[in-house]
């Protein structure tokens, strides 16, 4: 698959999520995580061919619809979006479905709450390597055979979470991956270099293979009662995982999720 084709898909998927007043070019660059020169060139081509419309204010709107219609692990896209929307509404934070694809993490579904104090760079179609050993990388790699990682990953590229991003030798990185409890929620309270921390839980198939990661993403700021905060997120993620794994096990891709179809409201 060519790099240019992947870039166009990422751009189209990002544009398709535009609000009624559109996106500015800088907002699109931030969302897709590509060089601004590349984004501007592709946007210009899409505008010339009529796929993008510029408002009088200079904001851009898509003249097309684009969405993923195939689910994962017998879970439909609608059910995945419902699950993320329910988590987001309940916790007033962002929620995500992330897939492991080769050596990379692929953002499949995202839902952001209007009251959350951060804006995510990662949106559907965003791709990031697994070399930063944050909660999502540790949990995803815990489902891989160590022998496969050692044979195909760049073992000198693993690094810490955060601004410093200190390199980890393979022995230390290996041990962190092996020590990761695949059934437990993983998190990094200090957050990453963008000031975001994620709480991650794995959704597995009946055979124990990784289907996806389900996350809560929030600003890495102090909380009044850290223990209670973590427990609330854990309860929400574990409850949603149970629902999604039940759908996957029953092979009912079109059935609705009872507990996640009506998001809970907070005061």
C-alpha positions as CSV (number, residue, x, y, z in Angstrom):
1,X,0.0,0.0,0.0
2,X,1.5,3.4,-1.0
3,X,2.2,6.1,1.6
4,X,0.2,8.6,-0.5
5,X,-2.9,6.4,-0.5
6,X,-2.7,5.9,3.2
7,X,-2.4,9.7,3.7
8,X,-5.4,10.3,1.6
9,X,-7.5,7.8,3.6
10,X,-6.4,9.4,6.8
11,X,-7.3,12.8,5.5
12,X,-10.7,11.7,4.2
13,X,-11.5,10.0,7.4
14,X,-10.6,13.1,9.5
15,X,-12.5,15.5,7.2
16,X,-15.6,13.3,7.4
17,X,-15.9,14.1,11.1
18,X,-16.0,17.8,10.5
19,X,-18.5,20.0,12.6
20,X,-21.1,22.1,10.8
21,X,-18.7,25.0,10.5
22,X,-15.8,22.9,9.2
23,X,-12.2,22.7,10.1
24,X,-9.4,25.2,9.7
25,X,-6.3,23.9,7.9
26,X,-4.3,23.9,11.1
27,X,-6.9,21.8,12.9
28,X,-6.8,19.3,10.1
29,X,-3.0,19.1,10.2
30,X,-3.2,18.5,14.0
31,X,-5.8,15.8,13.6
32,X,-4.1,13.7,10.9
33,X,-0.5,14.0,12.2
34,X,1.1,14.6,8.8
35,X,3.5,17.3,7.6
36,X,1.6,20.6,7.0
37,X,3.0,20.8,3.4
38,X,1.6,17.3,2.6
39,X,-1.8,18.2,4.1
40,X,-2.1,21.5,2.3
41,X,-1.2,19.9,-1.0
42,X,-3.8,17.1,-0.6
43,X,-6.4,19.6,0.5
44,X,-5.7,21.8,-2.5
45,X,-6.2,18.8,-4.8
46,X,-9.4,17.7,-3.0
47,X,-10.7,21.3,-3.3
48,X,-9.9,21.5,-7.0
49,X,-11.8,18.2,-7.7
50,X,-14.8,19.3,-5.6
51,X,-14.4,17.0,-2.7
52,X,-13.7,19.8,-0.2
53,X,-15.5,23.1,0.0
54,X,-14.1,26.2,1.6
55,X,-16.5,28.4,3.5
56,X,-16.3,32.3,3.2
57,X,-14.4,32.2,6.6
58,X,-11.8,29.9,5.0
59,X,-12.8,26.8,6.9
60,X,-13.1,23.5,5.1
61,X,-16.0,21.1,4.7
62,X,-16.1,17.7,3.1
63,X,-18.3,17.2,0.0
64,X,-18.4,13.4,0.6
65,X,-19.1,10.8,3.3
66,X,-16.5,8.4,4.5
67,X,-16.7,5.9,7.3
68,X,-15.6,2.4,8.3
69,X,-18.4,0.0,8.0
70,X,-16.7,-3.3,8.9
71,X,-16.5,-4.1,12.6
72,X,-14.0,-6.1,14.5
73,X,-14.4,-9.4,16.3
74,X,-18.0,-9.6,15.4
75,X,-18.7,-6.2,16.9
76,X,-20.2,-3.7,14.5
77,X,-19.0,-0.1,14.1
78,X,-22.2,1.1,15.5
79,X,-21.7,-0.9,18.7
80,X,-18.1,0.3,19.0
81,X,-19.2,3.9,18.6
82,X,-22.0,3.4,21.2
83,X,-19.5,2.0,23.6
84,X,-17.1,4.9,23.3
85,X,-20.0,7.4,23.5
86,X,-21.2,5.8,26.7
87,X,-17.8,5.9,28.3
88,X,-17.2,9.5,27.2
89,X,-20.6,10.7,28.6
90,X,-20.1,8.8,31.9
91,X,-16.6,10.1,32.6
92,X,-16.5,13.4,30.7
93,X,-13.4,12.2,29.0
94,X,-12.4,10.9,25.6
95,X,-12.8,7.2,24.7
96,X,-11.1,5.3,22.0
97,X,-10.9,1.9,20.2
98,X,-7.4,1.2,19.2
99,X,-6.1,-1.7,17.1
100,X,-2.7,-3.4,16.8
101,X,-1.7,-3.6,13.1
102,X,1.8,-4.9,12.6
103,X,4.2,-2.8,14.5
104,X,1.7,0.1,14.8
105,X,-1.3,1.2,16.8
106,X,-4.3,2.3,14.7
107,X,-7.1,4.5,16.1
108,X,-10.3,2.9,14.9
109,X,-13.0,4.9,16.8
110,X,-12.8,8.0,19.0
111,X,-15.3,10.0,21.0
112,X,-14.5,13.3,22.7
113,X,-16.6,14.9,25.4
114,X,-17.3,18.6,25.0
115,X,-16.3,19.3,28.6
116,X,-12.9,17.5,28.5
117,X,-10.0,19.9,29.1
118,X,-7.9,18.4,26.2
119,X,-8.1,18.0,22.5
120,X,-6.8,14.7,21.1
121,X,-4.4,14.6,18.1
122,X,-5.4,11.0,17.6
123,X,-8.6,10.5,15.6
124,X,-9.9,7.5,13.4
125,X,-7.1,6.6,11.0
126,X,-4.3,7.9,13.2
127,X,-1.3,5.6,13.3
128,X,1.5,5.5,16.0
129,X,4.3,3.0,16.6
130,X,4.4,0.7,19.6
131,X,7.9,1.8,20.6
132,X,6.7,4.3,23.3
133,X,5.9,1.8,26.1
134,X,2.8,3.6,27.5
135,X,-0.2,1.7,28.7
136,X,-1.6,1.0,25.2
137,X,1.8,-0.3,23.8
138,X,2.5,-2.5,26.8
139,X,-1.0,-4.0,26.7
140,X,-0.9,-4.6,22.9
141,X,2.6,-6.1,23.0
142,X,1.6,-8.3,25.9
143,X,-0.6,-10.2,23.4
144,X,2.4,-10.8,21.0
145,X,4.9,-13.6,21.3
146,X,8.2,-12.3,22.7
147,X,9.9,-14.4,20.0
148,X,8.0,-12.5,17.3
149,X,8.9,-9.1,18.8
150,X,12.6,-10.1,19.0
151,X,12.6,-11.3,15.4
152,X,10.8,-8.3,13.7
153,X,10.8,-5.2,16.0
154,X,13.7,-2.8,16.3
155,X,14.8,-3.7,19.8
156,X,16.8,-0.5,20.2
157,X,13.8,1.8,19.7
158,X,11.7,1.3,22.8
159,X,11.5,4.3,25.1
160,X,9.8,5.6,28.2
161,X,6.6,7.5,28.3
162,X,6.7,11.3,28.7
163,X,8.6,14.4,27.7
164,X,12.1,12.9,28.2
165,X,11.3,9.6,26.5
166,X,14.4,7.9,27.8
167,X,15.6,4.9,25.7
168,X,15.1,1.5,27.2
169,X,17.4,-1.4,26.6
170,X,15.6,-4.5,25.3
171,X,16.1,-6.3,28.6
172,X,14.1,-3.7,30.5
173,X,11.5,-3.3,27.8
174,X,11.1,-7.0,27.5
175,X,10.5,-7.4,31.2
176,X,7.9,-4.6,31.2
177,X,6.0,-6.3,28.5
178,X,6.2,-9.7,30.2
179,X,5.0,-8.1,33.5
180,X,1.9,-6.6,31.9
181,X,-1.3,-8.3,33.2
182,X,-3.4,-8.7,30.0
183,X,-6.6,-8.9,32.0
184,X,-6.0,-5.8,34.1
185,X,-6.4,-2.1,33.2
186,X,-3.1,-0.4,32.4
187,X,-2.4,3.3,32.9
188,X,0.3,6.0,33.2
189,X,-0.8,8.7,35.7
190,X,2.0,11.1,34.6
191,X,0.9,11.1,31.0
192,X,2.8,11.4,27.7
193,X,4.7,14.3,26.1
194,X,1.3,15.8,25.0
195,X,0.0,15.9,28.5
196,X,-2.4,13.1,28.0
197,X,-2.8,9.9,30.0
198,X,-4.6,6.8,29.0
199,X,-6.3,4.0,30.9
200,X,-6.4,0.9,28.7
201,X,-8.1,-2.4,28.8
202,X,-8.0,-5.2,26.3
203,X,-10.9,-6.8,24.5
204,X,-10.2,-10.4,23.6
205,X,-11.8,-13.0,21.4
206,X,-13.2,-16.2,22.9
207,X,-9.9,-17.8,21.9
208,X,-7.9,-15.2,23.9
209,X,-6.6,-13.2,20.9
210,X,-6.4,-9.5,21.1
211,X,-9.4,-7.8,19.3
212,X,-8.8,-4.2,20.3
213,X,-7.9,-1.9,23.1
214,X,-10.5,0.2,24.8
215,X,-9.3,3.4,26.4
216,X,-10.1,6.5,28.4
217,X,-7.9,9.5,27.5
218,X,-7.8,12.5,29.7
219,X,-5.6,15.4,30.6
220,X,-2.7,14.3,32.9
221,X,-3.6,16.7,35.7
222,X,-3.8,16.0,39.4
223,X,-7.1,14.6,40.7
224,X,-8.5,15.1,44.2
225,X,-8.8,11.4,45.1
226,X,-6.5,9.4,42.8
227,X,-7.6,6.0,44.1
228,X,-11.3,6.7,43.6
229,X,-10.6,8.2,40.2
230,X,-8.8,5.1,39.0
231,X,-11.4,2.8,40.4
232,X,-14.2,4.6,38.6
233,X,-12.5,4.4,35.3
234,X,-11.6,0.7,35.9
235,X,-15.3,-0.1,36.7
236,X,-16.5,1.7,33.5
237,X,-14.0,0.1,31.2
238,X,-14.4,-3.4,32.7
239,X,-18.2,-3.2,32.4
240,X,-18.0,-2.1,28.8
241,X,-15.5,-4.8,28.0
242,X,-17.8,-7.4,29.4
243,X,-20.6,-6.2,27.1
244,X,-18.4,-6.1,24.0
245,X,-16.8,-9.5,24.6
246,X,-20.3,-10.9,25.1
247,X,-21.3,-9.6,21.7
248,X,-18.1,-11.0,20.1
249,X,-18.6,-14.4,21.7
250,X,-22.2,-14.6,20.6
251,X,-21.4,-13.6,17.0
252,X,-24.2,-11.0,16.8
253,X,-22.7,-8.1,14.9
254,X,-26.1,-6.4,14.5
255,X,-27.4,-6.8,18.0
256,X,-27.6,-3.7,20.2
257,X,-25.6,-3.2,23.4
258,X,-28.1,-2.8,26.2
259,X,-25.9,-1.0,28.7
260,X,-24.0,1.2,26.4
261,X,-26.7,2.4,24.0
262,X,-28.0,5.0,26.4
263,X,-25.0,7.1,27.7
264,X,-25.2,8.1,31.3
265,X,-25.3,11.8,32.0
266,X,-23.2,13.5,34.7
267,X,-24.2,16.5,36.7
